[in-house]
Every structure is written in structure tokens, then in C-alpha cells.
Amino acid sequence: MNFLESFFKLRENGTTVKTELLAGLTTFMTMAYILAVNPSILGNAGMDPGAVFTATALSACLGTLLMGLLANCPFVLAPGMGINAFFTYTIVGQMGYPWQVGLVAVFIEGVLFVIMSMTKLRTTIFNCIPPALKFGVTSGIGLFITFIGLQNAKLVVDGVTLVRLYPFGSSLADGSFYTTGIGAMLALVGVVVTAILLEKKVTGGILWGIVFTWGLGMICELTGIYIPNPEMGMYSVMPDFSQGVSIPSLAPTFMQLDFSALLTFNFLTVLMAVMFADLFNTIGTLIGVASKANMLDENGKLPKIEKAFLADSFATIIGSLLGTTTVTTFVESSAGVAVGGRTGLTAIVSAFLFVLSMFFAPIFLAIPAFATAPALIVVGFMMLSCIMNVDFSDYTEAIPAFLAMIFMPFTYSICEGIAAGIISYVLLNIFARRKGKSISGVVYVLAVIFLLKYILV
């Protein structure tokens, strides 16, 4: 324990070994879905799902270890959602590149980000974002992960108004209630239970909320109230060990990079798109999670940011060599932070669980989305409180923060939220001509880059 205290500086960061263990477990459980979802998405690109599963677990483990040991931050990494879909359906599907060529773009992206991190370019961008926008981004991520939680639980579904509440009444008539409807109801129960546990200040309340909801799901499945239907995205919540315990071979994807298209113009377009999305998604996630953990200093800077960026960059290189898409900091890290995780020990615990998941995949893959949804919804609520730090009497600060906040859930993109915030911040401050207020030249450059992105892409 003394070694952990001295290495991770637990007392200095206001945490304990027990708290860090709970935080690591909570973060892992909220993002364990990536172990099932990533192989499914990349499998559509022609990649071997079993190999992708192993690559996902290993890259998440190694990237998270780097984050914990190098940066001593409670951030957990894994192959990012959104980028994996872009890889499969755009790079491979629409542009027709083999997945081996796509992995080259991921590899080069990681190398370039290592260079950018060592030259502190990424750090400069992070530090130059105005405090009001950082608060807006944090709150926006809160709304974003709340929306993800609502969708995962099927509480919010597609409708004629783009989104709508799950139709409990009509689902009874067509029989889908006993699949998606039960999951949605259990998620609601989980939100209430989690809120009660937090109000009662029960240690690990968010984690216990996940376990409680999962337990209810098992009872419902055993009694026939919940009927799994994979075609509807609703799977059995009971661990299945019928295939035994084995780790799928990594051979089909390991070191399968094809550099043949490296010098083509279209490949440059692919590389820029992957880099742009990852750069600002990572910056936004770090802002949101670090802000919630009170890790930013009085100037809104994260002292450990260079090492965090380096860990993120090296993880992407590792992921591409193993056979998966960009490895990035996960917004679900905020769940562990909400439990009290403040150091790299939280990350180390999550990394260990990713290794364990390869041997006990049936257990971790059985955690249903409706069980982790309450954690995302409650954590989203916690992160939303950051918007109260914005001075709403100053429209040049408040409106950009507001736009950054609402664009994230409405466009389903952290990157788009940052773009809306920065562009509006620059325009408002230029034309309002507020005296005594200066804006970093980097912010102007970012605004121009975002505008060019929308004009040219």
C-alpha cells in the first residue's frame, strides 16, 4: 500500500486505494461494451471478429497502462466509437480501400500525434481554449453521454420527430415490450436506484447501480419477463461458458498493414479525416473528464497533459499494429471520476480488467447496455453542473459555451461541439469588440480550420 501511495500520490490527490479500485471497476463496466461492439463493426470491413476482439482488449489494456503509469491520470483508453464506423463504412465501404490500407492511416496518425505531443502542439491547442468553452465542452459531454445512455437503454428511439420516447403502449401490442421495453424499464429503475445510492452517499453507488440493474435483468430473463432478441440488439444477460474459456488468435490482424496506397491523394484525405476527428475528440474528452475531476489548474490547464497525449498517441500506434482502429481516451472515464478516481491507479485497475476480460469474456460481455445506461445518465447529470461556472451575463462567453454544449448531443459528435463553440466565440468577440479582452492567435487559427473543414469537406 505504501508503494501505491508514493507512486500514484493518492493522499495528495485526495483519494484512497479502495476508491481507485472502485473507480477502475466502474469505468471498465461502463465501457466493456466496446469488446463486443468493435469486433462487430470492424467485422463488416472484412476483419476477423475474434482477432479484433483480442486486439481491442490488448490495445485498451496497453494504452490504459501507459496513461496510468506515464501520466498518472484516471483516463481509460480503447478503440474509439465513431472512428471505427468511419473506418468500416467510409474508408473500406465507400472508398473501397482494403482494411489493411486503413490500418496504415491509423498507424501514421499515431506517429504524427507522437510528434505533435512531443513538440507540445496538442498541449498548446488544449491550453488556448477559453475557460468558458471548457466548461461548455464539459457540460456538452455530460449531455452527450446522457443521450448515449438513453439510446443504449432504448429509452430514446428513432421517430418521426428524429427521436422520441420508447413507445411502451404499442410495444405491448407487437410483443417487443418483453425485449426492448423491459430493458428500457430496468434502465429507469437503475437510474432511480443509482440516484438513491448517491444521495445516501453509498461508496461505489454508480457501480452498485450497474450491478443491481444487471441482477434485475438476470431475474427477468430467468422468469421469462425479458426475452433476448439479437436481431433487435437485445442479448442474453446470462454469462455463456458453453464455448469454454479461450482467447481468439490475433494472427489474422496482427501487423497486417498495407502501405501500397500511401502516396495517393485519396489516402491523404482519409488520413486528415481520421486525424481531425481524433484530435478534437480527445481534446474534448480530456477537458470534460479532467474538469469534472478538478484536475485543471486556476488557468484551466491540465499539468499532466503532455504525458496524457503521449500515452494516447502511442496507444493508437499499438492498436494499428495489433489490428484495430484509433485508440483514444474514452468519455466513459467520467464514470470512474464520478466515483472518486483521481490517479493512474484507476486506469491500472481498468487495464487489468481488460486483460481479465480475454479469459472471462462471457462474464464481461454479458453486461447489458441497459445496465450501464443508468451510470452514463447519472454521470451526464453530474458533468452538466459545470455550465454554472460560465458567466451568463457576458454573451460573448455564455453563447459560445452554450453552443458547444448543445451541438455535442444534437450532432452526436464532440468534435462538432468544439467547432461550434470556437467559431462562435471568435465571431462574437470580433464583432462585439469587447474592450480589454484578448483571444489567443491559436483560437483564431482553429476557427479558420474549422470553417475550411465545413467549406471544403
C-alpha positions in Angstrom: 0.0 0.0 0.0 2.9 2.4 0.8 4.3 1.8 -2.7 0.9 2.6 -4.3 0.6 5.7 -2.1 4.0 7.0 -3.1 3.9 6.1 -6.8 0.4 7.4 -7.5 0.4 10.2 -4.9 -3.0 9.1 -3.6 -3.2 11.3 -0.5 -2.0 14.3 -2.5 -4.9 13.7 -4.9 -7.4 13.2 -2.2 -8.2 9.5 -2.8 -7.6 6.0 -1.5 -6.7 2.6 -2.8 -10.3 1.4 -2.2 -11.7 4.4 -4.1 -9.4 3.9 -7.0 -10.3 0.2 -7.2 -14.0 1.1 -7.3 -13.4 3.8 -9.9 -11.4 1.5 -12.2 -14.1 -1.2 -12.0 -16.9 1.3 -12.6 -15.2 2.8 -15.7 -14.5 -0.7 -17.1 -18.1 -1.8 -16.7 -19.4 1.3 -18.4 -17.2 0.7 -21.4 -17.0 -3.1 -21.6 -19.4 -2.9 -24.5 -16.6 -1.9 -26.8 -15.3 -5.5 -26.5 -18.5 -6.7 -28.3 -19.2 -3.7 -30.5 -15.8 -3.1 -32.0 -15.4 -6.6 -33.4 -18.9 -6.4 -34.8 -18.3 -3.1 -36.6 -14.8 -4.0 -37.9 -16.1 -7.4 -38.9 -18.2 -5.7 -41.5 -14.9 -4.4 -43.0 -13.8 -8.0 -43.6 -11.7 -8.3 -40.5 -11.7 -11.4 -38.3 -14.0 -10.6 -35.3 -12.1 -12.9 -33.0 -8.8 -11.3 -33.8 -10.4 -7.8 -33.4 -11.8 -8.8 -30.0 -8.3 -9.7 -28.8 -6.8 -6.6 -30.4 -9.4 -4.4 -28.8 -8.7 -5.9 -25.3 -4.9 -5.7 -25.7 -4.8 -2.2 -27.1 -7.2 -0.9 -24.4 -5.0 -2.6 -21.8 -1.7 -1.3 -23.1 -2.9 2.2 -23.8 -4.6 2.5 -20.4 -1.4 1.2 -18.7 0.6 3.9 -20.5 -1.9 6.5 -19.3 -1.8 5.3 -15.7 2.0 4.9 -15.5 3.1 7.8 -17.6 0.5 10.5 -16.8 -0.9 9.2 -13.5 -4.4 10.1 -14.8 -7.6 8.2 -14.3 -8.4 8.1 -18.0 -9.1 4.8 -19.7 -8.4 4.2 -23.4 -9.9 1.9 -26.0 -10.6 1.8 -29.8 -13.0 4.8 -30.3 -16.6 4.6 -31.4 -17.4 6.7 -34.4 -13.9 6.3 -35.9 -14.4 2.6 -36.2 -17.6 3.2 -38.1 -15.9 5.7 -40.4 -13.2 3.1 -41.0 -15.6 0.4 -41.9 -18.4 2.2 -43.8 -16.4 5.1 -45.4 -12.7 4.0 -45.9 -13.5 0.4 -46.7 -17.1 0.6 -47.8 -17.4 3.8 -49.8 -13.8 4.5 -50.8 -13.0 0.8 -51.5 -9.7 0.5 -49.6 -8.8 -2.8 -48.1 -8.8 -2.7 -44.3 -5.1 -3.3 -44.3 -4.7 0.1 -46.0 -7.0 1.7 -43.5 -4.8 0.5 -40.7 -1.9 2.3 -42.3 -3.8 5.6 -41.9 -4.3 4.8 -38.2 -0.6 3.9 -37.8 0.6 7.2 -39.4 -1.9 9.2 -37.4 -0.4 7.8 -34.2 3.1 8.6 -35.3 2.2 12.1 -36.2 0.4 12.6 -32.9 3.5 11.4 -31.1 5.5 14.2 -32.8 2.7 16.7 -32.1 2.7 15.7 -28.5 6.4 15.9 -28.1 6.5 19.4 -29.7 3.6 20.4 -27.4 1.4 21.4 -30.3 -1.6 19.4 -28.9 -0.9 20.9 -25.5 -0.9 24.4 -26.9 -4.3 23.8 -28.6 -5.7 22.4 -25.3 -4.4 25.3 -23.2 -5.6 28.1 -25.6 -9.3 27.0 -25.5 -11.0 29.7 -23.3 -12.3 28.6 -19.8 -15.9 29.3 -20.7 -15.6 26.9 -23.7 -14.0 24.3 -21.5 -17.0 24.5 -19.1 -19.3 24.3 -22.1 -17.5 21.3 -23.5 -17.6 19.5 -20.2 -21.4 20.1 -19.9 -21.9 19.1 -23.5 -20.1 15.8 -22.9 -22.4 15.3 -20.0 -25.5 15.8 -22.3 -23.8 13.6 -24.9 -23.1 10.6 -22.7 -26.6 11.0 -21.2 -28.0 10.7 -24.7 -25.8 7.7 -25.3 -27.2 6.1 -22.2 -30.8 6.8 -23.2 -30.2 5.3 -26.6 -28.4 2.2 -25.2 -31.3 1.6 -22.9 -33.8 2.1 -25.8 -35.5 4.8 -23.7 -34.9 7.1 -26.7 -35.6 5.7 -30.2 -35.9 6.9 -33.8 -39.2 8.5 -34.7 -40.9 11.0 -37.0 -39.5 13.8 -34.8 -36.0 12.4 -35.2 -36.1 11.0 -31.7 -38.9 10.1 -29.3 -39.6 8.2 -26.1 -39.8 4.4 -26.3 -43.4 3.5 -27.2 -44.3 1.4 -24.2 -48.0 1.1 -25.2 -47.6 -0.1 -28.8 -44.7 -2.4 -27.9 -47.1 -4.4 -25.7 -49.3 -5.0 -28.8 -46.5 -6.2 -31.1 -44.7 -8.1 -28.3 -41.4 -6.2 -28.4 -42.1 -4.9 -24.9 -40.7 -8.1 -23.4 -37.4 -7.4 -25.2 -36.6 -3.7 -25.6 -39.4 -2.4 -23.3 -38.3 -4.4 -20.3 -34.7 -3.2 -20.9 -35.9 0.4 -21.0 -37.9 0.0 -17.8 -35.0 -1.6 -16.0 -32.8 1.3 -17.0 -35.2 3.7 -15.5 -35.3 1.7 -12.3 -31.5 1.7 -12.4 -31.3 5.5 -12.6 -33.6 5.9 -9.6 -31.6 3.3 -7.6 -28.3 4.8 -8.5 -29.6 8.3 -7.6 -30.8 7.0 -4.2 -27.4 5.3 -3.5 -25.6 8.5 -4.4 -27.9 10.6 -2.2 -27.2 8.2 0.7 -23.5 8.5 -0.1 -23.0 4.8 -0.5 -19.5 4.0 -1.6 -19.4 2.9 -5.2 -23.0 3.9 -5.7 -22.7 4.1 -9.5 -21.1 0.7 -9.7 -23.7 -0.9 -7.4 -26.4 0.7 -9.6 -24.9 -1.2 -12.6 -24.8 -4.5 -10.7 -28.3 -4.0 -9.3 -29.8 -3.4 -12.8 -27.9 -6.3 -14.3 -29.1 -8.5 -11.5 -32.7 -7.5 -12.2 -32.1 -8.3 -15.8 -31.0 -11.8 -14.9 -34.1 -12.3 -12.8 -36.3 -11.1 -15.6 -34.6 -13.4 -18.1 -34.9 -16.4 -15.9 -38.6 -15.8 -15.2 -39.3 -15.2 -18.9 -40.2 -11.5 -18.5 -37.2 -10.4 -20.5 -36.8 -12.3 -23.9 -33.4 -11.7 -25.6 -33.5 -11.0 -29.4 -30.1 -10.4 -31.0 -31.8 -9.0 -34.2 -33.1 -6.2 -32.1 -29.8 -5.7 -30.3 -31.0 -7.2 -27.1 -28.8 -10.1 -26.0 -28.9 -12.6 -23.1 -27.7 -11.1 -19.8 -26.6 -14.5 -18.6 -22.9 -15.4 -19.0 -22.4 -18.2 -21.5 -19.5 -20.5 -21.0 -20.7 -23.2 -23.4 -17.7 -22.5 -25.7 -15.3 -22.8 -22.8 -12.6 -20.3 -22.0 -10.2 -19.4 -24.8 -8.5 -16.3 -26.3 -9.1 -15.8 -30.0 -5.9 -15.8 -32.1 -4.5 -12.3 -33.0 -2.8 -13.7 -36.2 -5.4 -12.6 -38.8 -4.9 -8.9 -38.0 -1.5 -8.7 -36.3 0.9 -6.5 -38.3 -1.3 -6.6 -41.4 -0.5 -3.1 -42.7 -0.5 -2.4 -46.5 1.4 0.7 -47.5 0.6 0.5 -51.2 -1.8 3.5 -51.3 0.4 5.7 -49.1 1.3 8.3 -51.8 -2.2 8.7 -53.3 -4.3 11.9 -52.8 -7.4 10.0 -51.6 -5.2 8.4 -48.9 -4.2 11.8 -47.7 -7.9 12.7 -47.4 -8.5 9.6 -45.3 -5.5 10.4 -43.1 -6.6 14.0 -42.5 -10.2 13.0 -41.7 -9.0 10.4 -39.1 -6.6 12.8 -37.5 -9.1 15.7 -37.3 -11.7 13.6 -35.7 -9.4 12.0 -33.1 -7.5 15.2 -32.3 -10.6 17.2 -31.2 -12.5 14.2 -29.7 -9.5 13.5 -27.5 -9.1 17.2 -26.5 -12.8 17.4 -25.7 -12.8 14.3 -23.7 -9.7 15.3 -21.7 -11.3 18.7 -21.0 -14.5 17.2 -19.8 -13.2 14.4 -17.6 -10.3 16.5 -16.2 -12.6 19.3 -15.4 -15.0 17.0 -13.6 -12.1 15.6 -11.6 -11.0 19.1 -10.6 -7.6 18.3 -12.3 -7.4 21.6 -14.2 -5.4 24.4 -12.5 -6.5 28.0 -12.0 -5.7 28.8 -15.6 -7.7 25.9 -16.9 -4.6 23.9 -17.8 -4.0 20.2 -17.2 -0.5 19.9 -15.7 -0.1 16.3 -16.9 -1.5 16.9 -20.4 1.7 16.2 -22.4 2.1 12.7 -20.9 -1.6 12.0 -21.4 -1.3 13.0 -25.1 1.8 10.8 -25.5 0.0 7.8 -23.9 -3.0 8.4 -26.3 -0.7 8.6 -29.3 1.4 5.5 -28.5 -1.8 3.6 -27.9 -3.0 4.4 -31.4 0.2 3.0 -32.9 -0.1 -0.1 -30.8 -3.7 -0.6 -31.8 -2.9 -0.3 -35.5 -0.2 -3.0 -35.3 -2.5 -5.3 -33.3 -5.3 -4.8 -35.8 -7.8 -2.2 -34.6 -8.8 1.4 -35.2 -7.7 4.5 -33.4 -7.3 4.0 -29.6 -8.5 7.1 -27.8 -9.4 8.3 -24.3 -13.0 7.2 -23.6 -15.6 9.6 -22.3 -16.9 6.8 -20.0 -13.8 7.6 -17.9 -16.0 10.2 -16.3 -17.9 7.4 -14.6 -14.8 6.4 -12.7 -14.1 10.0 -11.9 -17.6 10.5 -10.6 -16.9 7.6 -8.2 -13.8 9.3 -7.0 -11.0 8.1 -9.2 -8.2 10.7 -9.4 -5.0 8.9 -10.3 -3.4 6.4 -12.6 -4.3 3.6 -10.2 -7.9 3.9 -11.6 -6.5 3.4 -15.1 -4.3 0.4 -14.0 -7.3 -1.3 -12.5 -9.3 -0.9 -15.7 -6.3 -2.1 -17.7 -6.1 -5.3 -15.6 -9.8 -5.9 -16.2 -9.3 -5.7 -19.9 -6.7 -8.4 -19.7 -9.0 -10.5 -17.5 -11.8 -10.0 -20.0 -9.9 -12.0 -22.5 -10.1 -15.0 -20.3 -13.6 -14.4 -18.9 -15.2 -12.7 -21.9 -18.6 -14.4 -21.3 -19.0 -12.6 -18.0 -18.0 -9.1 -19.2 -19.8 -9.3 -22.5 -23.0 -10.3 -20.7 -23.3 -6.9 -19.0 -26.3 -5.4 -20.9 -26.4 -1.9 -22.3 -29.5 -1.2 -20.2 -27.5 -1.9 -17.0 -24.7 0.5 -17.8 -27.1 3.2 -19.2 -28.1 4.4 -15.7 -24.4 5.1 -14.9 -24.0 7.2 -18.1 -27.2 9.1 -17.4 -26.3 10.0 -13.8 -22.7 10.9 -14.7 -24.0 13.1 -17.5 -26.1 14.9 -14.9 -23.0 15.4 -12.8 -21.0 16.8 -15.6 -23.8 19.2 -16.7 -23.2 21.2 -13.5 -20.0 22.7 -14.9 -22.1 25.1 -17.0 -22.9 27.0 -13.9 -19.3 28.2 -13.9 -20.0 30.3 -17.0 -20.7 34.0 -16.7 -24.2 34.2 -18.3 -24.2 38.0 -18.1 -21.4 38.0 -20.7 -22.9 36.8 -24.0 -19.5 36.6 -25.7 -18.7 33.9 -23.2 -22.0 32.3 -22.5 -23.4 31.8 -26.0 -20.3 30.0 -27.4 -20.3 27.8 -24.3 -24.0 27.1 -24.8 -23.5 26.2 -28.5 -20.6 23.9 -27.7 -22.8 22.2 -25.1 -25.9 21.6 -27.3 -24.0 20.8 -30.5 -22.5 17.7 -29.0 -25.6 15.7 -28.3 -27.5 17.1 -31.3 -24.8 16.3 -33.8 -23.6 13.2 -31.9 -20.0 14.5 -32.0 -17.6 16.0 -29.5 -15.7 17.5 -32.4 -18.7 19.4 -33.8 -19.4 20.8 -30.4 -15.9 22.2 -30.1 -16.1 23.6 -33.7 -19.4 25.4 -32.9 -18.0 26.8 -29.7 -14.8 28.1 -31.2 -16.2 29.6 -34.4 -19.0 31.4 -32.5 -16.5 32.6 -29.8 -14.3 34.2 -32.4 -17.1 35.8 -34.3 -18.9 37.2 -31.3 -15.7 38.6 -29.8 -14.7 40.2 -33.1 -18.0 41.9 -33.8 -18.9 42.7 -30.2 -15.5 44.4 -29.8 -15.4 43.9 -26.0 -12.6 46.0 -24.6 -9.8 44.6 -22.5 -10.3 41.1 -23.8 -7.7 39.3 -25.8 -8.0 36.0 -27.7 -5.1 33.7 -28.4 -4.0 33.5 -32.0 -4.3 29.8 -31.8 -8.1 30.1 -31.3 -8.3 32.3 -34.5 -6.4 29.6 -36.4 -8.6 26.9 -35.1 -11.7 28.8 -36.1 -10.4 29.2 -39.7 -9.5 25.5 -39.8 -13.0 24.5 -38.7 -14.6 26.9 -41.3 -12.4 25.5 -44.0 -13.4 22.0 -43.0 -17.1 22.8 -43.5 -16.5 24.5 -46.8 -14.1 22.0 -48.4 -15.1 18.7 -46.9 
